[in-house]
Amino acid sequence: MLLLLAALFFPLRAALAQAGATLSAAPAVVNLQGKTGQSATQTLTISNGSNQAMAFEMVAKDVIVRNGRRVFVSAGDLPGSIAATAVFSQKLVTVNPGQLASVDVTVTIPPNPSGRAMVAYFQGTTRIPNGPVAATASLGILFVFTLSDNLSMQTTPLVIQPPTRTSNLAASQDCVNSGSEPVIAKGILAIVDRAGHVVGKSALPDHRLLPGERVSVRTDYAGELSPGRYRALVTYDLGPKSVTSTAEFQVR
């Protein structure tokens, strides 16, 4: 069976002002590790905080990367579609006001999967008045699959904007998942003086990257630095390995 790793149960929220509604779905992300041919079953839950019953159709779509960005593809449109294997315990779901509803979904990794992610949608079918038109509300839960140890990430040169009287130091660069598996890039910026002492640190926002996906990363360092020359180091922890970039800069 696929191994369920650290599923994140922070709810996705959609504000539906016209209906006085709040919808949430959990978990937000499901991380799975295993091999082709293995299956896993996950319970998906939706909460209806609106004042009306809400109906949904359960739909799965593949998530792939094109030109560095995520693209959502209907189940079965690609060879090796993971979404095409998704089997829901019920296809249609209605959730009354103030109530919860749960659906189980079973996913099997096909041979030569086309990607490493899919989204399971609570796809809304209830029409909600929105001015002259009506809208529907849908929530998606991301499934991410890791099938090997081929974790790799490449970075562009680190760019440092030294602090000024009106702005903090800023560090930025692009990161690209150059491996075949998803990575979660957890980065730290360290500032080192000429004597080799670490004089400051700042955490970078975490980014989940699918194979081929690109993201621009930026962080500010709010600490004060005396005039002089420094070296900035940004290190990303990918789990079994790390990626480090450096850049020299001067504070005047």
PAZAPA-4460 file (N, C-alpha, C; in steps of 0.05 Angstrom, whole numbers, plus 32768, in hexadecimal, padded with zeros to 4 digits):
% residues 252
    n_x    n_y    n_z   ca_x   ca_y   ca_z    c_x    c_y    c_z   seq   type   mol
   8011   7FE8   8000   8000   8000   8000   8011   8019   8000     1      M     A
   8008   802E   7FF4   8015   8048   7FF5   8016   8051   8012     2      L     A
   802C   805E   801A   802F   8068   8035   8025   8084   8037     3      L     A
   8012   8089   8048   8008   80A4   804D   801C   80B3   805E     4      L     A
   8029   80C8   8053   803C   80D8   8062   802E   80F2   806C     5      L     A
   8031   80FC   8082   802A   8117   808B   8015   8125   807B     6      A     A
   7FFD   811B   807A   7FE8   812A   806C   7FE2   8143   807C     7      A     A
   7FDF   815A   806F   7FDA   8173   807C   7FBC   8178   807E     8      L     A
   7FB3   817D   8097   7F97   8180   809B   7F8F   819D   80A0     9      F     A
   7F9E   81AF   8095   7F95   81CB   8095   7F80   81CF   807F    10      F     A
   7F68   81D8   8086   7F53   81D9   8072   7F57   81EE   805D    11      P     A
   7F4E   81E7   8045   7F4B   81FB   8030   7F31   820A   8036    12      L     A
   7F32   8224   8031   7F1A   8234   8036   7F12   8244   801E    13      R     A
   7EF8   8245   8019   7EED   8255   8003   7ED8   8267   800E    14      A     A
   7EDB   8280   800C   7EC8   8293   8017   7EB3   8298   8002    15      A     A
   7E9A   8292   8008   7E84   8296   7FF6   7E71   82AC   8001    16      L     A
   7E79   82C5   7FFD   7E6C   82DB   800B   7E4E   82DD   8005    17      A     A
   7E47   82D8   7FEB   7E2B   82DB   7FE4   7E19   82C7   7FF2    18      Q     A
   7E24   82B0   7FF9   7E14   829C   8006   7E19   829B   8024    19      A     A
   7E2A   82AE   802E   7E30   82AD   804A   7E3E   8293   8052    20      G     A
   7E4F   8289   8040   7E58   826D   8043   7E76   826B   8047    21      A     A
   7E7D   8256   8055   7E99   824E   8057   7E9B   8231   8053    22      T     A
   7EAA   8228   803F   7EAF   820C   803A   7ECC   8205   8040    23      L     A
   7ED0   81EE   804B   7EEC   81E5   804F   7EEE   81C7   8049    24      S     A
   7F05   81BF   8040   7F0A   81A3   803A   7F24   819A   8047    25      A     A
   7F25   8182   8050   7F3D   8177   805D   7F41   815A   8055    26      A     A
   7F5B   8152   8054   7F73   8161   8057   7F78   8173   803F    27      P     A
   7F8A   8187   8042   7F90   8198   802C   7FA3   818B   8019    28      A     A
   7FB6   817C   8023   7FCA   816E   8013   7FCE   8152   801F    29      V     A
   7FD0   813E   800D   7FD6   8123   8015   7FF0   811B   8007    30      V     A
   8004   8114   8017   801E   810B   800D   801F   80EC   800E    31      N     A
   8025   80E0   7FF7   8026   80C3   7FF5   8041   80BA   7FEB    32      L     A
   804B   80A4   7FF6   8064   8099   7FED   8061   807B   7FE8    33      Q     A
   806A   8072   7FD2   8068   8055   7FCB   8073   804F   7FB0    34      G     A
   8067   803A   7FA3   8071   8031   7F89   8059   802E   7F76    35      K     A
   805F   802C   7F5C   8049   8027   7F49   803B   800D   7F4F    36      T     A
   8021   800D   7F4B   8010   7FF6   7F50   8005   7FF6   7F6C    37      G     A
   800E   8007   7F7E   8004   8008   7F99   7FEC   801B   7F9B    38      Q     A
   7FDB   8017   7FAF   7FC3   8027   7FB3   7FC2   8033   7FCF    39      S     A
   7FB3   8048   7FD1   7FAE   8054   7FEB   7F91   805F   7FEC    40      A     A
   7F85   805F   8003   7F6A   806A   8007   7F6C   8081   801B    41      T     A
   7F60   8097   8014   7F60   80AF   8025   7F43   80B9   8029    42      Q     A
   7F3C   80C1   8041   7F22   80CD   8047   7F24   80EB   8043    43      T     A
   7F12   80F6   8033   7F10   8112   802E   7EF7   811D   803B    44      L     A
   7EF9   8134   8049   7EE3   813F   8058   7EDE   815B   804F    45      T     A
   7EC4   8162   804C   7EBD   817D   8045   7EA9   8187   805A    46      I     A
   7EAC   81A1   8062   7E9B   81AD   8076   7E8C   81C4   8069    47      S     A
   7E72   81C5   806E   7E60   81D9   8062   7E58   81ED   8078    48      N     A
   7E64   8205   8078   7E5D   8219   808B   7E49   822D   8080    49      G     A
   7E3D   8227   8069   7E2A   8239   805D   7E0E   8235   8068    50      S     A
   7DFB   8245   805F   7DE0   8244   8068   7DCE   8234   8054    51      N     A
   7DDB   8225   8041   7DCC   8215   802F   7DDA   81FB   8029    52      Q     A
   7DCB   81E7   8020   7DD7   81CE   8019   7DE8   81D1   8000    53      A     A
   7DFF   81C3   8000   7E12   81C5   7FEA   7E17   81AA   7FDE    54      M     A
   7E15   81A8   7FC3   7E19   818E   7FB6   7E33   818E   7FA6    55      A     A
   7E40   8177   7FA6   7E5A   8175   7F98   7E5C   815B   7F89    56      F     A
   7E6C   815C   7F73   7E73   8144   7F65   7E91   813F   7F6A    57      E     A
   7E99   8126   7F6F   7EB4   8120   7F74   7EC3   811C   7F59    58      M     A
   7ED9   812B   7F55   7EE7   812A   7F3C   7F05   812A   7F42    59      V     A
   7F14   811A   7F33   7F31   811A   7F36   7F3E   8124   7F1C    60      A     A
   7F54   8134   7F1F   7F63   813E   7F09   7F81   813A   7F0E    61      K     A
   7F90   8134   7EF9   7FAD   8133   7EFB   7FB9   814F   7EFD    62      D     A
   7FCF   8151   7F0B   7FDE   816A   7F0D   7FFA   8164   7F01    63      V     A
   8000   8172   7EEB   801A   816F   7EDE   8026   818B   7EDC    64      I     A
   803F   818C   7ED3   804D   81A6   7ED0   8055   81AA   7EB3    65      V     A
   804D   81C1   7EA9   8054   81CA   7E8E   8061   81E6   7E90    66      R     A
   8078   81E9   7E84   8086   8203   7E84   8089   820E   7EA0    67      N     A
   808E   81FB   7EB3   8094   8203   7ECE   807C   8208   7EE0    68      G     A
   8064   8205   7ED4   804B   820B   7EE4   8038   81F3   7EE4    69      R     A
   8028   81F2   7EF9   8015   81DC   7EFC   7FFE   81DF   7EE8    70      R     A
   7FF6   81C8   7EDD   7FDF   81C6   7ECB   7FCD   81B0   7ED5    71      V     A
   7FB3   81B4   7ED4   7FA0   81A0   7EDD   7F94   8193   7EC5    72      F     A
   7F95   8179   7EC4   7F8C   8169   7EAC   7F77   8156   7EB5    73      V     A
   7F61   8154   7EA5   7F4B   8141   7EAB   7F55   8125   7EAC    74      S     A
   7F4A   8115   7EBE   7F52   80F9   7EC2   7F50   80EA   7EA8    75      A     A
   7F65   80DB   7EA2   7F66   80CA   7E8A   7F6F   80D7   7E71    76      G     A
   7F73   80F2   7E72   7F7C   8100   7E59   7F9A   80FA   7E53    77      D     A
   7FA9   80F2   7E68   7FC5   80ED   7E64   7FCB   80CF   7E68    78      L     A
   7FDE   80C4   7E59   7FE7   80A9   7E60   7FF2   80A8   7E7C    79      P     A
   7FED   8092   7E8A   7FF6   8091   7EA6   7FE9   80A4   7EB9    80      G     A
   7FD0   80AA   7EB3   7FC0   80BC   7EC4   7FBB   80B0   7EE0    81      S     A
   7FC4   80BE   7EF5   7FBF   80B5   7F10   7FA1   80BA   7F17    82      I     A
   7F97   80D1   7F0E   7F7C   80D9   7F14   7F68   80C5   7F09    83      A     A
   7F6F   80B8   7EF3   7F5D   80A4   7EE7   7F59   808C   7EF9    84      A     A
   7F6B   8087   7F0C   7F68   8070   7F1E   7F57   8077   7F36    85      T     A
   7F50   8090   7F3B   7F42   8098   7F53   7F26   808D   7F54    86      A     A
   7F20   807F   7F6A   7F05   8074   7F6E   7EFA   8080   7F87    87      V     A
   7EE3   808E   7F85   7ED7   809B   7F9C   7EC1   8089   7FA7    88      F     A
   7EBE   8089   7FC2   7EAA   8079   7FCF   7E8E   8082   7FC8    89      S     A
   7E8B   809C   7FC1   7E72   80A6   7FB6   7E79   80BD   7FA3    90      Q     A
   7E6B   80BE   7F8D   7E71   80D1   7F78   7E64   80EC   7F7D    91      K     A
   7E4C   80EC   7F89   7E3D   8104   7F8F   7E3A   8107   7FAD    92      L     A
   7E3E   8120   7FB6   7E3D   8126   7FD3   7E2C   813F   7FD7    93      V     A
   7E1A   813E   7FEB   7E0B   8155   7FF3   7E10   815A   8011    94      T     A
   7E17   8173   8017   7E1E   817A   8033   7E0A   818F   803D    95      V     A
   7DFB   8189   8052   7DE8   819B   805D   7DF6   81B2   806C    96      N     A
   7DE8   81C8   8071   7DF4   81DF   807F   7DFF   81D6   809A    97      P     A
   7E17   81DE   80A1   7E23   81D8   80BA   7E2C   81BB   80BE    98      G     A
   7E2C   81AC   80A8   7E33   818F   80AA   7E4D   8189   809C    99      Q     A
   7E57   8170   80A1   7E6E   8165   8093   7E66   814E   8082   100      L     A
   7E76   8148   806E   7E72   8130   805E   7E8E   8125   8057   101      A     A
   7E90   810B   8056   7EAA   80FE   8050   7EA8   80EB   8038   102      S     A
   7EBD   80EA   8029   7EBE   80D8   8012   7ED9   80CB   8012   103      V     A
   7EDA   80B1   800D   7EF4   80A3   800A   7EFC   80A2   7FED   104      D     A
   7F16   80A5   7FE8   7F20   80A3   7FCD   7F38   808F   7FCD   105      V     A
   7F38   807D   7FBB   7F4E   806A   7FB8   7F5C   806F   7F9E   106      T     A
   7F77   8072   7FA0   7F87   8078   7F89   7F9D   8063   7F86   107      V     A
   7FA2   805B   7F6D   7FB6   8047   7F66   7FCA   8053   7F53   108      T     A
   7FE4   8050   7F5A   7FF9   805B   7F48   7FFC   8049   7F30   109      I     A
   7FF7   8054   7F18   7FF9   8044   7EFF   8016   8040   7EF7   110      P     A
   801C   802D   7EE5   8037   802C   7EDA   803D   8046   7ECA   111      P     A
   8055   8050   7ECD   805E   8068   7EBE   804A   807F   7EC2   112      N     A
   8045   8088   7EDB   8032   809D   7EE0   803B   80B7   7ED2   113      P     A
   8027   80C6   7EC8   802D   80DE   7EB8   8036   80F5   7ECA   114      S     A
   8031   80F4   7EE3   8039   8109   7EF5   803C   80FE   7F11   115      G     A
   803E   8111   7F24   8042   8109   7F40   802D   8116   7F52   116      R     A
   8016   811F   7F46   8002   812C   7F56   7FE7   812A   7F49   117      A     A
   7FD2   812B   7F59   7FB6   812E   7F50   7FA7   813E   7F64   118      M     A
   7F90   8148   7F5B   7F7E   8156   7F6D   7F63   8148   7F6E   119      V     A
   7F59   8143   7F86   7F3E   8139   7F89   7F2C   8150   7F90   120      A     A
   7F18   8155   7F7F   7F07   816D   7F82   7EEC   8165   7F8E   121      Y     A
   7EE3   8175   7FA1   7EC7   8178   7FA7   7EBD   818E   7F93   122      F     A
   7EB3   8186   7F7C   7EAC   8198   7F67   7E8F   81A1   7F6B   123      Q     A
   7E8B   81BA   7F71   7E70   81C3   7F78   7E5D   81C2   7F60   124      G     A
   7E44   81BA   7F66   7E2F   81BA   7F52   7E18   81CD   7F5B   125      T     A
   7E18   81D6   7F74   7E03   81E9   7F7D   7E09   8205   7F73   126      T     A
   7DF5   8211   7F66   7DF8   822C   7F5C   7DF4   8240   7F72   127      R     A
   7E07   8252   7F75   7E06   8267   7F8A   7E02   8282   7F7C   128      I     A
   7DED   8291   7F83   7DE9   82AB   7F77   7E01   82BD   7F7B   129      P     A
   7E0A   82CA   7F66   7E20   82DC   7F67   7E1B   82F3   7F54   130      N     A
   7E0B   8306   7F5D   7E03   831C   7F4C   7DF1   8312   7F35   131      G     A
   7DF7   831A   7F1C   7DE7   8312   7F06   7DEC   82F5   7EFD   132      P     A
   7E00   82E8   7F08   7E06   82CC   7F00   7E06   82BB   7F19   133      V     A
   7E0A   82A1   7F14   7E0B   828E   7F2A   7E26   8280   7F28   134      A     A
   7E31   8279   7F40   7E4C   826D   7F41   7E4A   8253   7F50   135      A     A
   7E5E   8242   7F4D   7E61   822A   7F5D   7E7A   822B   7F6D   136      T     A
   7E7C   821B   7F82   7E94   821B   7F93   7EA0   81FF   7F93   137      A     A
   7EBA   81FD   7F8E   7EC8   81E4   7F8E   7EE1   81E5   7FA0   138      S     A
   7EE7   81CF   7FAC   7F00   81CD   7FBC   7F10   81B5   7FB3   139      L     A
   7F2A   81B8   7FB2   7F3B   81A2   7FAA   7F4F   819A   7FBF   140      G     A
   7F56   8180   7FC0   7F69   8175   7FD2   7F80   816A   7FC2   141      I     A
   7F98   8173   7FC7   7FB0   816B   7FB7   7FBC   8151   7FC2   142      L     A
   7FC0   813E   7FAF   7FCE   8125   7FB5   7FE9   8126   7FA8   143      F     A
   7FFE   8121   7FB7   801A   8122   7FAD   8027   8107   7FB1   144      V     A
   8033   80FC   7F9C   803E   80E1   7F9D   805C   80E2   7F99   145      F     A
   806A   80D4   7FAB   8087   80D1   7FA9   808D   80B3   7FA4   146      T     A
   809B   80AD   7F8E   809E   8091   7F86   80BB   8089   7F85   147      L     A
   80CE   809B   7F8A   80EB   8094   7F8A   80FA   80A8   7F9B   148      S     A
   8114   80A5   7F9C   8125   80B7   7FAB   8132   80CC   7F9A   149      D     A
   8129   80CF   7F82   8135   80E2   7F6F   812B   80FF   7F74   150      N     A
   8135   810A   7F8B   812E   8125   7F92   8145   8138   7F89   151      L     A
   813E   814D   7F7B   8152   815F   7F71   8146   817A   7F6C   152      S     A
   8155   818F   7F72   814B   81AA   7F6D   8163   81BC   7F64   153      M     A
   815E   81CC   7F4F   8172   81DF   7F46   8168   81FB   7F4C   154      Q     A
   817C   820D   7F50   8175   8229   7F56   8184   823C   7F44   155      T     A
   8178   8253   7F3F   8186   8268   7F31   8198   8276   7F44   156      T     A
   81AC   8286   7F3A   81BD   8295   7F4D   81AE   82A5   7F61   157      P     A
   81B8   82A5   7F7A   81AB   82B4   7F90   81AF   82D2   7F8B   158      L     A
   8199   82E1   7F8D   819A   82FE   7F8A   8195   830B   7FA5   159      V     A
   81A7   831C   7FAD   81A5   832A   7FC7   81A1   8348   7FC2   160      I     A
   818D   8354   7FCE   8189   8370   7FCE   8191   837A   7FEA   161      Q     A
   81A8   8387   7FED   81B1   8390   8008   819D   83A3   8015   162      P     A
   819E   83A4   802F   818B   83B6   803D   8191   83D3   8037   163      P     A
   817D   83E4   8038   8180   8400   8036   8172   840D   804E   164      T     A
   8172   8427   804E   8164   8436   8065   8146   8431   8065   165      R     A
   813B   8429   804E   811E   8426   804C   8115   840A   8046   166      T     A
   8128   83F7   8042   8120   83DC   803B   8133   83C7   8048   167      S     A
   8127   83AF   804E   8137   839A   8059   8147   838C   8043   168      N     A
   815B   837C   804C   8169   836A   8039   8155   8356   802D   169      L     A
   8158   8351   8014   8146   833D   8006   8157   8329   7FF7   170      A     A
   814F   8310   7FF8   815C   82FB   7FE9   8147   82EE   7FD7   171      A     A
   814F   82E8   7FBE   813C   82DB   7FAC   814A   82CA   7F98   172      S     A
   813D   82B5   7F8E   8146   82A4   7F79   8130   8292   7F70   173      Q     A
   8133   8285   7F59   8120   8272   7F4F   8129   8256   7F56   174      D     A
   8116   8244   7F5C   811C   8228   7F61   810C   8217   7F4E   175      C     A
   8119   8202   7F43   810C   81F0   7F31   8110   81D3   7F3A   176      V     A
   80FA   81C4   7F3C   80FC   81A8   7F43   8107   8199   7F2A   177      N     A
   8120   8191   7F2C   812D   8184   7F15   812E   8165   7F17   178      S     A
   8120   815A   7F2C   811F   813D   7F2F   8105   8132   7F25   179      G     A
   8100   8119   7F2B   80E8   810C   7F21   80D2   810A   7F37   180      S     A
   80D9   8114   7F4F   80C6   8112   7F66   80C0   812D   7F71   181      E     A
   80A9   8130   7F7F   80A3   8149   7F8C   80B7   814F   7FA2   182      P     A
   80BC   8169   7FA7   80CD   8171   7FBD   80BE   8188   7FCD   183      V     A
   80C5   8189   7FE6   80BC   81A0   7FF7   80D5   81AF   7FFE   184      I     A
   80D9   81C6   7FF3   80F1   81D6   7FF7   80EE   81E7   8010   185      A     A
   80FD   81E1   8025   80FD   81F0   803E   8117   81FF   8040   186      K     A
   8116   821A   803D   812F   8229   803B   8134   823B   8053   187      G     A
   814E   8240   8057   8158   8252   806C   816C   8265   8060   188      I     A
   8169   827F   8065   817D   8292   805D   818F   8298   8075   189      L     A
   81A9   8296   8071   81BC   829C   8086   81CF   82B2   807D   190      A     A
   81D5   82C5   808E   81E6   82DC   8088   8200   82D7   8098   191      I     A
   8217   82D7   8089   8231   82D1   8096   8243   82EA   8092   192      V     A
   8251   82F2   80A7   8263   8309   80A5   827E   8300   809B   193      D     A
   8291   8313   8098   82AB   830C   808C   82BC   82F9   809E   194      R     A
   82B5   82F9   80B7   82C3   82E7   80CA   82B7   82CB   80CA   195      A     A
   82A2   82C7   80BA   8296   82AC   80B9   8280   82A7   80CE   196      G     A
   8278   82BC   80DC   8263   82B9   80F0   8247   82BE   80E4   197      H     A
   8235   82AD   80EC   8219   82B0   80E4   820D   82C7   80F4   198      V     A
   8205   82DC   80E7   81FA   82F4   80F5   81DC   82F6   80F2   199      V     A
   81D0   82E5   80E3   81B2   82E6   80E0   81A8   82CF   80CF   200      G     A
   818F   82C9   80D4   8181   82B4   80C4   8164   82BC   80BF   201      K     A
   8159   82B1   80A9   813D   82B6   80A2   8133   829E   8093   202      S     A
   811B   8294   809B   810F   827D   808E   8102   8286   8074   203      A     A
   8105   8275   805F   80F7   827A   8046   80DC   826B   8047   204      L     A
   80C8   8274   8038   80AF   8265   8037   80B3   824A   802A   205      P     A
   80A6   8235   8035   80A8   821B   802A   8099   821A   800F   206      D     A
   80A4   820A   7FFC   8097   8207   7FE2   8096   81EA   7FDB   207      H     A
   807F   81E0   7FD3   807C   81C5   7FC9   807E   81C6   7FAA   208      R     A
   8092   81B8   7F9F   8097   81B9   7F82   8093   819D   7F76   209      L     A
   8082   819C   7F62   8080   8183   7F52   8097   8182   7F3E   210      L     A
   809D   816B   7F33   80B2   8169   7F1F   80AF   817D   7F08   211      P     A
   80C4   818C   7F04   80C3   81A1   7EEE   80B8   81BB   7EF7   212      G     A
   80AD   81BD   7F0F   80A0   81D6   7F18   80B5   81EB   7F20   213      E     A
   80AF   8204   7F1A   80C1   821A   7F21   80B3   822E   7F33   214      R     A
   80C1   8239   7F46   80B6   824D   7F58   80CA   8262   7F5E   215      V     A
   80C1   827B   7F61   80D3   8291   7F6A   80D1   8293   7F88   216      S     A
   80E8   8293   7F95   80E9   8293   7FB2   80F5   82AE   7FBB   217      V     A
   80EA   82BA   7FCF   80F4   82D4   7FD9   80F0   82D5   7FF7   218      R     A
   8104   82E0   8005   8100   82E5   8021   810F   82FF   8029   219      T     A
   8105   830C   803E   8112   8324   8049   811F   831E   8063   220      D     A
   8135   832B   8068   8143   8329   8082   8140   8344   8090   221      Y     A
   8132   8345   80A6   812B   835E   80B3   8140   8367   80C7   222      A     A
   8154   8356   80CD   8168   835E   80E0   817B   8374   80D6   223      G     A
   8188   8382   80E9   819A   8397   80E1   81B6   838B   80DC   224      E     A
   81C4   8396   80C8   81DF   838D   80C1   81F1   83A6   80C1   225      L     A
   8208   83A4   80CE   821B   83BA   80CD   8228   83BC   80B2   226      S     A
   8233   83D3   80AB   8241   83D5   8091   8257   83C1   808F   227      P     A
   825A   83B6   8077   826F   83A2   8072   8267   838E   805D   228      G     A
   8278   837A   8059   8273   8366   8045   8268   834D   8052   229      R     A
   8255   833F   8045   8248   8328   8050   8244   8313   803A   230      Y     A
   823E   82FB   8043   8237   82E5   8031   821C   82DA   8039   231      R     A
   820A   82D8   8025   81F0   82CC   802A   81F0   82AF   8021   232      A     A
   81E5   829D   8031   81E2   8281   802A   81C4   827A   802C   233      L     A
   81B9   826E   8017   819E   8263   8018   81A0   8245   8015   234      V     A
   8196   8237   8028   8197   8219   8028   817B   820E   8028   235      T     A
   8175   81FD   8015   815B   81EF   8014   815F   81D3   801D   236      Y     A
   814E   81CB   8030   814E   81AF   803A   8139   819F   802A   237      D     A
   8143   818C   801B   8131   817B   800B   812C   8160   8018   238      L     A
   8134   815D   8031   8132   8143   803F   814C   8135   803F   239      G     A
   8151   8123   802C   816A   8114   802B   8181   8124   8020   240      P     A
   817C   813B   8015   8192   814C   800A   818B   8169   800E   241      K     A
   819E   817A   8008   819A   8197   800A   81A7   81A5   7FF2   242      S     A
   819D   81BD   7FED   81A7   81CE   7FD7   81AE   81E9   7FE2   243      V     A
   81C7   81F3   7FDD   81D0   820C   7FE9   81D9   821F   7FD3   244      T     A
   81D2   8239   7FD6   81DA   824E   7FC5   81E8   8264   7FD6   245      S     A
   81FB   8272   7FCA   8209   8287   7FD9   820B   82A0   7FC7   246      T     A
   820E   82B7   7FD5   8212   82D0   7FC7   8220   82E4   7FDA   247      A     A
   8233   82F3   7FD0   8240   8308   7FDF   8231   8322   7FDC   248      E     A
   8231   8332   7FF2   8225   834D   7FEF   8232   8360   8004   249      F     A
   822D   8379   8000   8239   838E   8012   8223   83A0   801D   250      Q     A
   8225   83A6   8036   8214   83B9   8043   8223   83D3   8047   251      V     A
   8219   83E8   803D   8227   8402   803E   821C   8413   8055   252      R     A
***
